[in-house]
Amino acid sequence: MYLVLILFALFASLFGLSKATLQYCEPFFLIGSRMLLAGVLLLLQQFIFNRKAFSIKANHLLSLFLLGFLNIYLTNIAEIWGIQHMISAKACLIYSLSPFLAALVAYIVLKEKLTSKKWLGLCIGFTGLIPIFMTQSSSENSGGGIGFISLAEISVLVAVFCSVYGWTLLKKVINEFQYSPLMANAISMTLGGILALLHSYLAGEAWTPVPVTDFNPFIKKTLLMCLISNIVCYNLYGYLLKRYSATFMSFAGLVTPFFASLFGWYFLGETISWHYFASIAVFSIGLTIFYQEELKRDKLFVQS
């Protein structure tokens, strides 16, 4: 069980690390360089240790491009733009909407049914985010928004939606096209990283010669994020899925906002208001109700 806590603590640390690294570089360049580096490293790993699976079919190029565009480029560009205007814990909590949005995508796109209990959990979960949406920093307020939701919050919500839809595409690439998870992620990260670097250049980030103000901390933090996200978390999550159900792992992810708030307070000096913990409490109730159906289904599956 302690490995599950370590996994989600590492996931939470990425929000604070991303925000801390922005002190030394431009946001879009950070995403592009980090993803391209991770993609190339994974491609090398695949080429060295599983060369038979190191191939790309021409008729899969469009799906692979969409995977890189949505799951890597658009997700991370929207996330990094939003996270620079809010505390890292808030961005992490908004990301906890992933199970709800995944259910809505499955309901709309895949025509999967939602029980009344799941609809109740969805409504409570979304309601739980209202307190934190109503508390915004001066940076968030200056950017405008829609109603009481700032553009920064909308940007992170877009990132969550693209991430959820991107995972659906990843499942298709792995199951239907028979790519290994490592190869699929390597291709998408490489493509997404190239697109993000192109975005960085076209967006006017200071390429003189690159948009980095201090190389030493930038390189250290970027390598640390690659190590945590693309090597440790990727492999640890796969290992834990062999011991625990996907439903339990998703539910255990509720601890991530708590770790993010702790790291943000300790390392970045972020102020965490009572609104944040109120949102977590209500959100947790909604997610618990939502996952009761999933836990019941898992139990029936094990019994059968």
DRENBA-501821 format. One record per residue (C-alpha): residue in three letters; x, y, z. Coordinates in nm, 2 decimals, always signed. Each point is the difference from the previous one (the first is absolute). Layout:
<atoms>
+-----+--------+--------+--------+
:  aa :      x :      y :      z :
+-----+--------+--------+--------+
: Ala :      X :      Y :      Z :
...
+-----+--------+--------+--------+
</atoms>
This chain:
<atoms>
+-----+--------+--------+--------+
:  aa :      x :      y :      z :
+-----+--------+--------+--------+
: Met :  +0.00 :  +0.00 :  +0.00 :
: Tyr :  +0.29 :  +0.24 :  +0.07 :
: Leu :  +0.10 :  -0.03 :  -0.37 :
: Val :  -0.34 :  +0.14 :  -0.10 :
: Leu :  +0.06 :  +0.30 :  +0.23 :
: Ile :  +0.35 :  +0.05 :  -0.14 :
: Leu :  -0.14 :  -0.02 :  -0.36 :
: Phe :  -0.26 :  +0.28 :  +0.06 :
: Ala :  +0.24 :  +0.21 :  +0.20 :
: Leu :  +0.24 :  -0.01 :  -0.30 :
: Phe :  -0.29 :  +0.09 :  -0.23 :
: Ala :  -0.08 :  +0.30 :  +0.23 :
: Ser :  +0.36 :  +0.11 :  +0.00 :
: Leu :  -0.01 :  +0.06 :  -0.37 :
: Phe :  -0.24 :  +0.30 :  +0.03 :
: Gly :  +0.23 :  +0.18 :  +0.24 :
: Leu :  +0.31 :  -0.10 :  -0.20 :
: Ser :  -0.16 :  +0.14 :  -0.32 :
: Lys :  -0.08 :  +0.33 :  +0.17 :
: Ala :  +0.35 :  +0.02 :  +0.16 :
: Thr :  +0.17 :  -0.06 :  -0.34 :
: Leu :  -0.19 :  +0.29 :  -0.16 :
: Gln :  +0.23 :  +0.23 :  +0.20 :
: Tyr :  +0.28 :  -0.09 :  -0.24 :
: Cys :  -0.17 :  -0.05 :  -0.34 :
: Glu :  -0.30 :  +0.08 :  -0.21 :
: Pro :  -0.30 :  -0.23 :  +0.05 :
: Phe :  -0.05 :  -0.14 :  -0.35 :
: Phe :  +0.37 :  -0.07 :  -0.04 :
: Leu :  -0.01 :  -0.19 :  +0.33 :
: Ile :  -0.27 :  -0.23 :  -0.13 :
: Gly :  +0.16 :  -0.05 :  -0.34 :
: Ser :  +0.35 :  -0.07 :  +0.13 :
: Arg :  -0.12 :  -0.23 :  +0.27 :
: Met :  -0.23 :  -0.21 :  -0.22 :
: Leu :  +0.24 :  -0.02 :  -0.29 :
: Leu :  +0.27 :  -0.12 :  +0.24 :
: Ala :  -0.22 :  -0.26 :  +0.16 :
: Gly :  -0.13 :  -0.12 :  -0.34 :
: Val :  +0.35 :  -0.04 :  -0.14 :
: Leu :  +0.11 :  -0.19 :  +0.31 :
: Leu :  -0.30 :  -0.24 :  -0.02 :
: Leu :  +0.06 :  -0.05 :  -0.38 :
: Leu :  +0.37 :  -0.09 :  +0.08 :
: Gln :  -0.12 :  -0.24 :  +0.27 :
: Gln :  -0.24 :  -0.16 :  -0.24 :
: Phe :  +0.26 :  -0.02 :  -0.28 :
: Ile :  +0.26 :  -0.16 :  +0.23 :
: Phe :  -0.21 :  -0.25 :  +0.20 :
: Asn :  -0.29 :  -0.08 :  -0.23 :
: Arg :  +0.10 :  +0.08 :  -0.36 :
: Lys :  -0.27 :  -0.23 :  -0.15 :
: Ala :  -0.27 :  +0.24 :  +0.13 :
: Phe :  +0.19 :  +0.30 :  -0.13 :
: Ser :  -0.21 :  +0.07 :  -0.31 :
: Ile :  -0.27 :  +0.24 :  -0.12 :
: Lys :  -0.26 :  -0.08 :  -0.26 :
: Ala :  -0.10 :  +0.27 :  -0.25 :
: Asn :  -0.38 :  -0.05 :  +0.05 :
: His :  +0.05 :  +0.07 :  +0.38 :
: Leu :  +0.17 :  +0.34 :  -0.05 :
: Leu :  -0.32 :  +0.20 :  +0.04 :
: Ser :  -0.10 :  -0.17 :  +0.33 :
: Leu :  +0.35 :  +0.03 :  +0.13 :
: Phe :  +0.02 :  +0.37 :  -0.09 :
: Leu :  -0.34 :  +0.06 :  +0.17 :
: Leu :  +0.13 :  -0.18 :  +0.31 :
: Gly :  +0.31 :  +0.22 :  +0.01 :
: Phe :  -0.20 :  +0.32 :  -0.07 :
: Leu :  -0.27 :  -0.06 :  +0.26 :
: Asn :  +0.16 :  -0.21 :  +0.28 :
: Ile :  +0.33 :  +0.17 :  +0.00 :
: Tyr :  +0.01 :  +0.34 :  -0.18 :
: Leu :  -0.35 :  +0.15 :  +0.07 :
: Thr :  -0.03 :  -0.16 :  +0.35 :
: Asn :  +0.33 :  +0.14 :  +0.12 :
: Ile :  -0.01 :  +0.33 :  -0.18 :
: Ala :  -0.34 :  +0.08 :  +0.16 :
: Glu :  +0.12 :  -0.13 :  +0.34 :
: Ile :  +0.32 :  +0.20 :  +0.01 :
: Trp :  -0.17 :  +0.32 :  -0.10 :
: Gly :  -0.26 :  -0.04 :  +0.27 :
: Ile :  +0.23 :  -0.12 :  +0.27 :
: Gln :  +0.22 :  +0.31 :  -0.02 :
: His :  -0.29 :  +0.21 :  +0.11 :
: Met :  -0.12 :  -0.21 :  +0.29 :
: Ile :  +0.13 :  -0.20 :  +0.30 :
: Ser :  +0.12 :  -0.35 :  -0.09 :
: Ala :  -0.24 :  -0.16 :  +0.24 :
: Lys :  -0.30 :  +0.16 :  -0.17 :
: Ala :  +0.11 :  -0.13 :  -0.34 :
: Cys :  +0.05 :  -0.35 :  +0.15 :
: Leu :  -0.35 :  +0.01 :  +0.15 :
: Ile :  -0.15 :  +0.10 :  -0.34 :
: Tyr :  +0.19 :  -0.30 :  -0.16 :
: Ser :  -0.18 :  -0.23 :  +0.25 :
: Leu :  -0.31 :  +0.06 :  -0.22 :
: Ser :  +0.15 :  -0.26 :  -0.24 :
: Pro :  -0.22 :  -0.30 :  +0.11 :
: Phe :  -0.32 :  +0.21 :  -0.04 :
: Leu :  +0.10 :  +0.14 :  -0.34 :
: Ala :  +0.10 :  -0.35 :  -0.11 :
: Ala :  -0.35 :  -0.13 :  +0.09 :
: Leu :  -0.16 :  +0.29 :  -0.19 :
: Val :  +0.22 :  -0.07 :  -0.31 :
: Ala :  -0.09 :  -0.37 :  +0.02 :
: Tyr :  -0.37 :  +0.10 :  +0.04 :
: Ile :  +0.00 :  +0.24 :  -0.30 :
: Val :  +0.25 :  -0.17 :  -0.23 :
: Leu :  -0.02 :  -0.37 :  +0.09 :
: Lys :  -0.37 :  +0.01 :  +0.10 :
: Glu :  +0.08 :  -0.17 :  +0.33 :
: Lys :  -0.28 :  +0.02 :  +0.26 :
: Leu :  +0.03 :  +0.20 :  +0.33 :
: Thr :  -0.20 :  -0.11 :  +0.30 :
: Ser :  -0.20 :  +0.24 :  +0.21 :
: Lys :  +0.26 :  -0.04 :  +0.28 :
: Lys :  +0.28 :  +0.09 :  -0.25 :
: Trp :  -0.19 :  +0.31 :  -0.11 :
: Leu :  -0.05 :  +0.10 :  +0.36 :
: Gly :  +0.38 :  -0.04 :  +0.06 :
: Leu :  +0.07 :  +0.21 :  -0.31 :
: Cys :  -0.22 :  +0.28 :  +0.11 :
: Ile :  +0.14 :  +0.01 :  +0.35 :
: Gly :  +0.36 :  -0.02 :  -0.13 :
: Phe :  -0.05 :  +0.30 :  -0.23 :
: Thr :  -0.18 :  +0.19 :  +0.27 :
: Gly :  +0.29 :  -0.06 :  +0.23 :
: Leu :  +0.23 :  +0.21 :  -0.23 :
: Ile :  -0.21 :  +0.31 :  +0.03 :
: Pro :  +0.17 :  +0.13 :  +0.32 :
: Ile :  +0.34 :  -0.02 :  -0.15 :
: Phe :  -0.11 :  +0.16 :  -0.33 :
: Met :  -0.13 :  +0.29 :  +0.20 :
: Thr :  +0.34 :  +0.07 :  +0.16 :
: Gln :  +0.24 :  +0.14 :  -0.26 :
: Ser :  +0.34 :  +0.16 :  +0.01 :
: Ser :  +0.07 :  +0.34 :  -0.14 :
: Ser :  +0.17 :  -0.16 :  -0.29 :
: Glu :  -0.31 :  -0.21 :  -0.08 :
: Asn :  -0.23 :  +0.30 :  +0.03 :
: Ser :  +0.21 :  +0.22 :  -0.23 :
: Gly :  -0.04 :  -0.26 :  -0.28 :
: Gly :  -0.38 :  +0.02 :  -0.02 :
: Gly :  -0.23 :  -0.30 :  -0.03 :
: Ile :  -0.36 :  -0.12 :  -0.03 :
: Gly :  -0.21 :  +0.08 :  +0.30 :
: Phe :  +0.18 :  -0.10 :  +0.32 :
: Ile :  +0.24 :  -0.23 :  -0.19 :
: Ser :  +0.33 :  +0.15 :  -0.11 :
: Leu :  +0.18 :  -0.06 :  -0.33 :
: Ala :  +0.27 :  -0.18 :  +0.20 :
: Glu :  -0.26 :  -0.24 :  +0.14 :
: Ile :  -0.16 :  -0.05 :  -0.34 :
: Ser :  +0.35 :  -0.07 :  -0.14 :
: Val :  +0.06 :  -0.28 :  +0.26 :
: Leu :  -0.35 :  -0.14 :  -0.06 :
: Val :  +0.08 :  -0.02 :  -0.38 :
: Ala :  +0.33 :  -0.18 :  +0.10 :
: Val :  -0.20 :  -0.25 :  +0.20 :
: Phe :  -0.25 :  -0.06 :  -0.28 :
: Cys :  +0.28 :  -0.05 :  -0.26 :
: Ser :  +0.18 :  -0.23 :  +0.24 :
: Val :  -0.31 :  -0.22 :  +0.05 :
: Tyr :  -0.07 :  -0.01 :  -0.37 :
: Gly :  +0.37 :  -0.06 :  -0.07 :
: Trp :  -0.01 :  -0.31 :  +0.23 :
: Thr :  -0.29 :  -0.13 :  -0.21 :
: Leu :  +0.21 :  +0.04 :  -0.32 :
: Leu :  +0.30 :  -0.17 :  +0.18 :
: Lys :  -0.22 :  -0.30 :  +0.08 :
: Lys :  -0.11 :  -0.02 :  -0.37 :
: Val :  +0.37 :  +0.01 :  -0.12 :
: Ile :  +0.10 :  -0.27 :  +0.25 :
: Asn :  -0.30 :  -0.23 :  -0.04 :
: Glu :  -0.10 :  +0.04 :  -0.36 :
: Phe :  +0.34 :  +0.08 :  -0.17 :
: Gln :  +0.20 :  -0.23 :  +0.23 :
: Tyr :  +0.27 :  +0.26 :  +0.10 :
: Ser :  +0.16 :  -0.06 :  +0.34 :
: Pro :  -0.08 :  +0.27 :  +0.26 :
: Leu :  +0.37 :  +0.10 :  +0.00 :
: Met :  +0.01 :  +0.05 :  -0.38 :
: Ala :  -0.33 :  +0.18 :  -0.01 :
: Asn :  +0.10 :  +0.24 :  +0.28 :
: Ala :  +0.35 :  +0.05 :  -0.16 :
: Ile :  -0.15 :  +0.10 :  -0.33 :
: Ser :  -0.27 :  +0.23 :  +0.15 :
: Met :  +0.26 :  +0.17 :  +0.23 :
: Thr :  +0.24 :  +0.06 :  -0.29 :
: Leu :  -0.27 :  +0.14 :  -0.22 :
: Gly :  -0.16 :  +0.21 :  +0.28 :
: Gly :  +0.34 :  +0.13 :  +0.10 :
: Ile :  +0.08 :  +0.12 :  -0.35 :
: Leu :  -0.34 :  +0.17 :  -0.03 :
: Ala :  +0.06 :  +0.17 :  +0.34 :
: Leu :  +0.34 :  +0.13 :  -0.11 :
: Leu :  -0.15 :  +0.13 :  -0.32 :
: His :  -0.27 :  +0.17 :  +0.20 :
: Ser :  +0.27 :  +0.15 :  +0.23 :
: Tyr :  +0.17 :  +0.15 :  -0.30 :
: Leu :  -0.31 :  +0.13 :  -0.17 :
: Ala :  -0.14 :  +0.14 :  +0.32 :
: Gly :  +0.29 :  +0.23 :  +0.03 :
: Glu :  +0.19 :  -0.15 :  +0.29 :
: Ala :  +0.35 :  +0.14 :  +0.02 :
: Trp :  +0.21 :  -0.24 :  -0.22 :
: Thr :  +0.34 :  +0.18 :  +0.06 :
: Pro :  +0.12 :  -0.27 :  -0.06 :
: Val :  -0.26 :  -0.19 :  +0.22 :
: Pro :  -0.26 :  +0.13 :  +0.25 :
: Val :  +0.20 :  -0.09 :  +0.31 :
: Thr :  +0.12 :  +0.25 :  +0.25 :
: Asp :  +0.20 :  -0.23 :  +0.23 :
: Phe :  +0.11 :  -0.33 :  -0.15 :
: Asn :  +0.13 :  -0.18 :  +0.31 :
: Pro :  -0.33 :  -0.01 :  +0.20 :
: Phe :  -0.20 :  -0.04 :  -0.32 :
: Ile :  +0.19 :  -0.31 :  -0.11 :
: Lys :  -0.01 :  -0.15 :  +0.35 :
: Lys :  -0.37 :  +0.05 :  +0.05 :
: Thr :  -0.09 :  -0.11 :  -0.35 :
: Leu :  +0.20 :  -0.32 :  +0.03 :
: Leu :  -0.16 :  -0.06 :  +0.34 :
: Met :  -0.35 :  +0.04 :  -0.15 :
: Cys :  +0.09 :  -0.25 :  -0.28 :
: Leu :  +0.13 :  -0.24 :  +0.26 :
: Ile :  -0.31 :  +0.02 :  +0.22 :
: Ser :  -0.27 :  +0.02 :  -0.27 :
: Asn :  +0.13 :  -0.21 :  -0.29 :
: Ile :  +0.21 :  -0.26 :  +0.18 :
: Val :  -0.09 :  -0.05 :  +0.36 :
: Cys :  -0.38 :  +0.07 :  -0.01 :
: Tyr :  -0.06 :  -0.17 :  -0.33 :
: Asn :  +0.16 :  -0.33 :  +0.11 :
: Leu :  -0.13 :  +0.02 :  +0.36 :
: Tyr :  -0.36 :  +0.06 :  -0.12 :
: Gly :  +0.03 :  -0.30 :  -0.23 :
: Tyr :  +0.14 :  -0.21 :  +0.29 :
: Leu :  -0.28 :  +0.10 :  +0.24 :
: Leu :  -0.27 :  -0.07 :  -0.26 :
: Lys :  +0.10 :  -0.37 :  +0.03 :
: Arg :  -0.07 :  +0.01 :  +0.37 :
: Tyr :  -0.30 :  +0.24 :  +0.03 :
: Ser :  -0.30 :  +0.06 :  -0.22 :
: Ala :  -0.01 :  +0.31 :  -0.23 :
: Thr :  -0.30 :  +0.12 :  +0.20 :
: Phe :  +0.19 :  -0.02 :  +0.32 :
: Met :  +0.30 :  +0.18 :  -0.15 :
: Ser :  -0.23 :  +0.28 :  -0.14 :
: Phe :  -0.17 :  +0.04 :  +0.34 :
: Ala :  +0.34 :  +0.00 :  +0.18 :
: Gly :  +0.09 :  +0.30 :  -0.22 :
: Leu :  -0.21 :  +0.21 :  +0.24 :
: Val :  +0.31 :  +0.04 :  +0.22 :
: Thr :  +0.18 :  +0.19 :  -0.28 :
: Pro :  -0.15 :  +0.34 :  +0.07 :
: Phe :  +0.10 :  -0.04 :  +0.37 :
: Phe :  +0.36 :  -0.06 :  -0.10 :
: Ala :  -0.01 :  +0.28 :  -0.25 :
: Ser :  -0.12 :  +0.25 :  +0.27 :
: Leu :  +0.27 :  -0.12 :  +0.24 :
: Phe :  +0.28 :  +0.03 :  -0.26 :
: Gly :  -0.13 :  +0.34 :  -0.13 :
: Trp :  -0.02 :  +0.14 :  +0.36 :
: Tyr :  +0.34 :  -0.14 :  +0.10 :
: Phe :  +0.21 :  +0.05 :  -0.31 :
: Leu :  -0.17 :  +0.29 :  -0.18 :
: Gly :  -0.15 :  +0.19 :  +0.29 :
: Glu :  -0.35 :  -0.02 :  -0.14 :
: Thr :  -0.29 :  +0.10 :  +0.22 :
: Ile :  -0.28 :  -0.27 :  +0.03 :
: Ser :  -0.33 :  +0.15 :  +0.10 :
: Trp :  -0.29 :  -0.19 :  +0.17 :
: His :  -0.19 :  +0.01 :  -0.34 :
: Tyr :  +0.25 :  -0.25 :  -0.13 :
: Phe :  -0.06 :  -0.25 :  +0.28 :
: Ala :  -0.38 :  +0.05 :  -0.03 :
: Ser :  +0.02 :  -0.08 :  -0.37 :
: Ile :  +0.21 :  -0.32 :  +0.08 :
: Ala :  -0.26 :  -0.11 :  +0.26 :
: Val :  -0.31 :  +0.04 :  -0.23 :
: Phe :  +0.19 :  -0.13 :  -0.30 :
: Ser :  +0.11 :  -0.31 :  +0.19 :
: Ile :  -0.36 :  -0.07 :  +0.10 :
: Gly :  -0.10 :  +0.02 :  -0.37 :
: Leu :  +0.28 :  -0.23 :  -0.11 :
: Thr :  -0.08 :  -0.25 :  +0.27 :
: Ile :  -0.36 :  -0.02 :  -0.11 :
: Phe :  +0.11 :  -0.02 :  -0.36 :
: Tyr :  +0.25 :  -0.29 :  +0.06 :
: Gln :  -0.24 :  -0.21 :  +0.21 :
: Glu :  -0.15 :  -0.13 :  -0.32 :
: Glu :  +0.35 :  -0.07 :  -0.14 :
: Leu :  +0.10 :  -0.19 :  +0.32 :
: Lys :  -0.32 :  -0.20 :  -0.01 :
: Arg :  +0.07 :  -0.09 :  -0.37 :
: Asp :  +0.36 :  -0.10 :  +0.09 :
: Lys :  -0.13 :  -0.22 :  +0.29 :
: Leu :  -0.25 :  -0.18 :  -0.23 :
: Phe :  +0.28 :  -0.05 :  -0.26 :
: Val :  +0.23 :  -0.16 :  +0.25 :
: Gln :  -0.28 :  -0.23 :  +0.13 :
: Ser :  -0.09 :  -0.11 :  -0.35 :
+-----+--------+--------+--------+
</atoms>
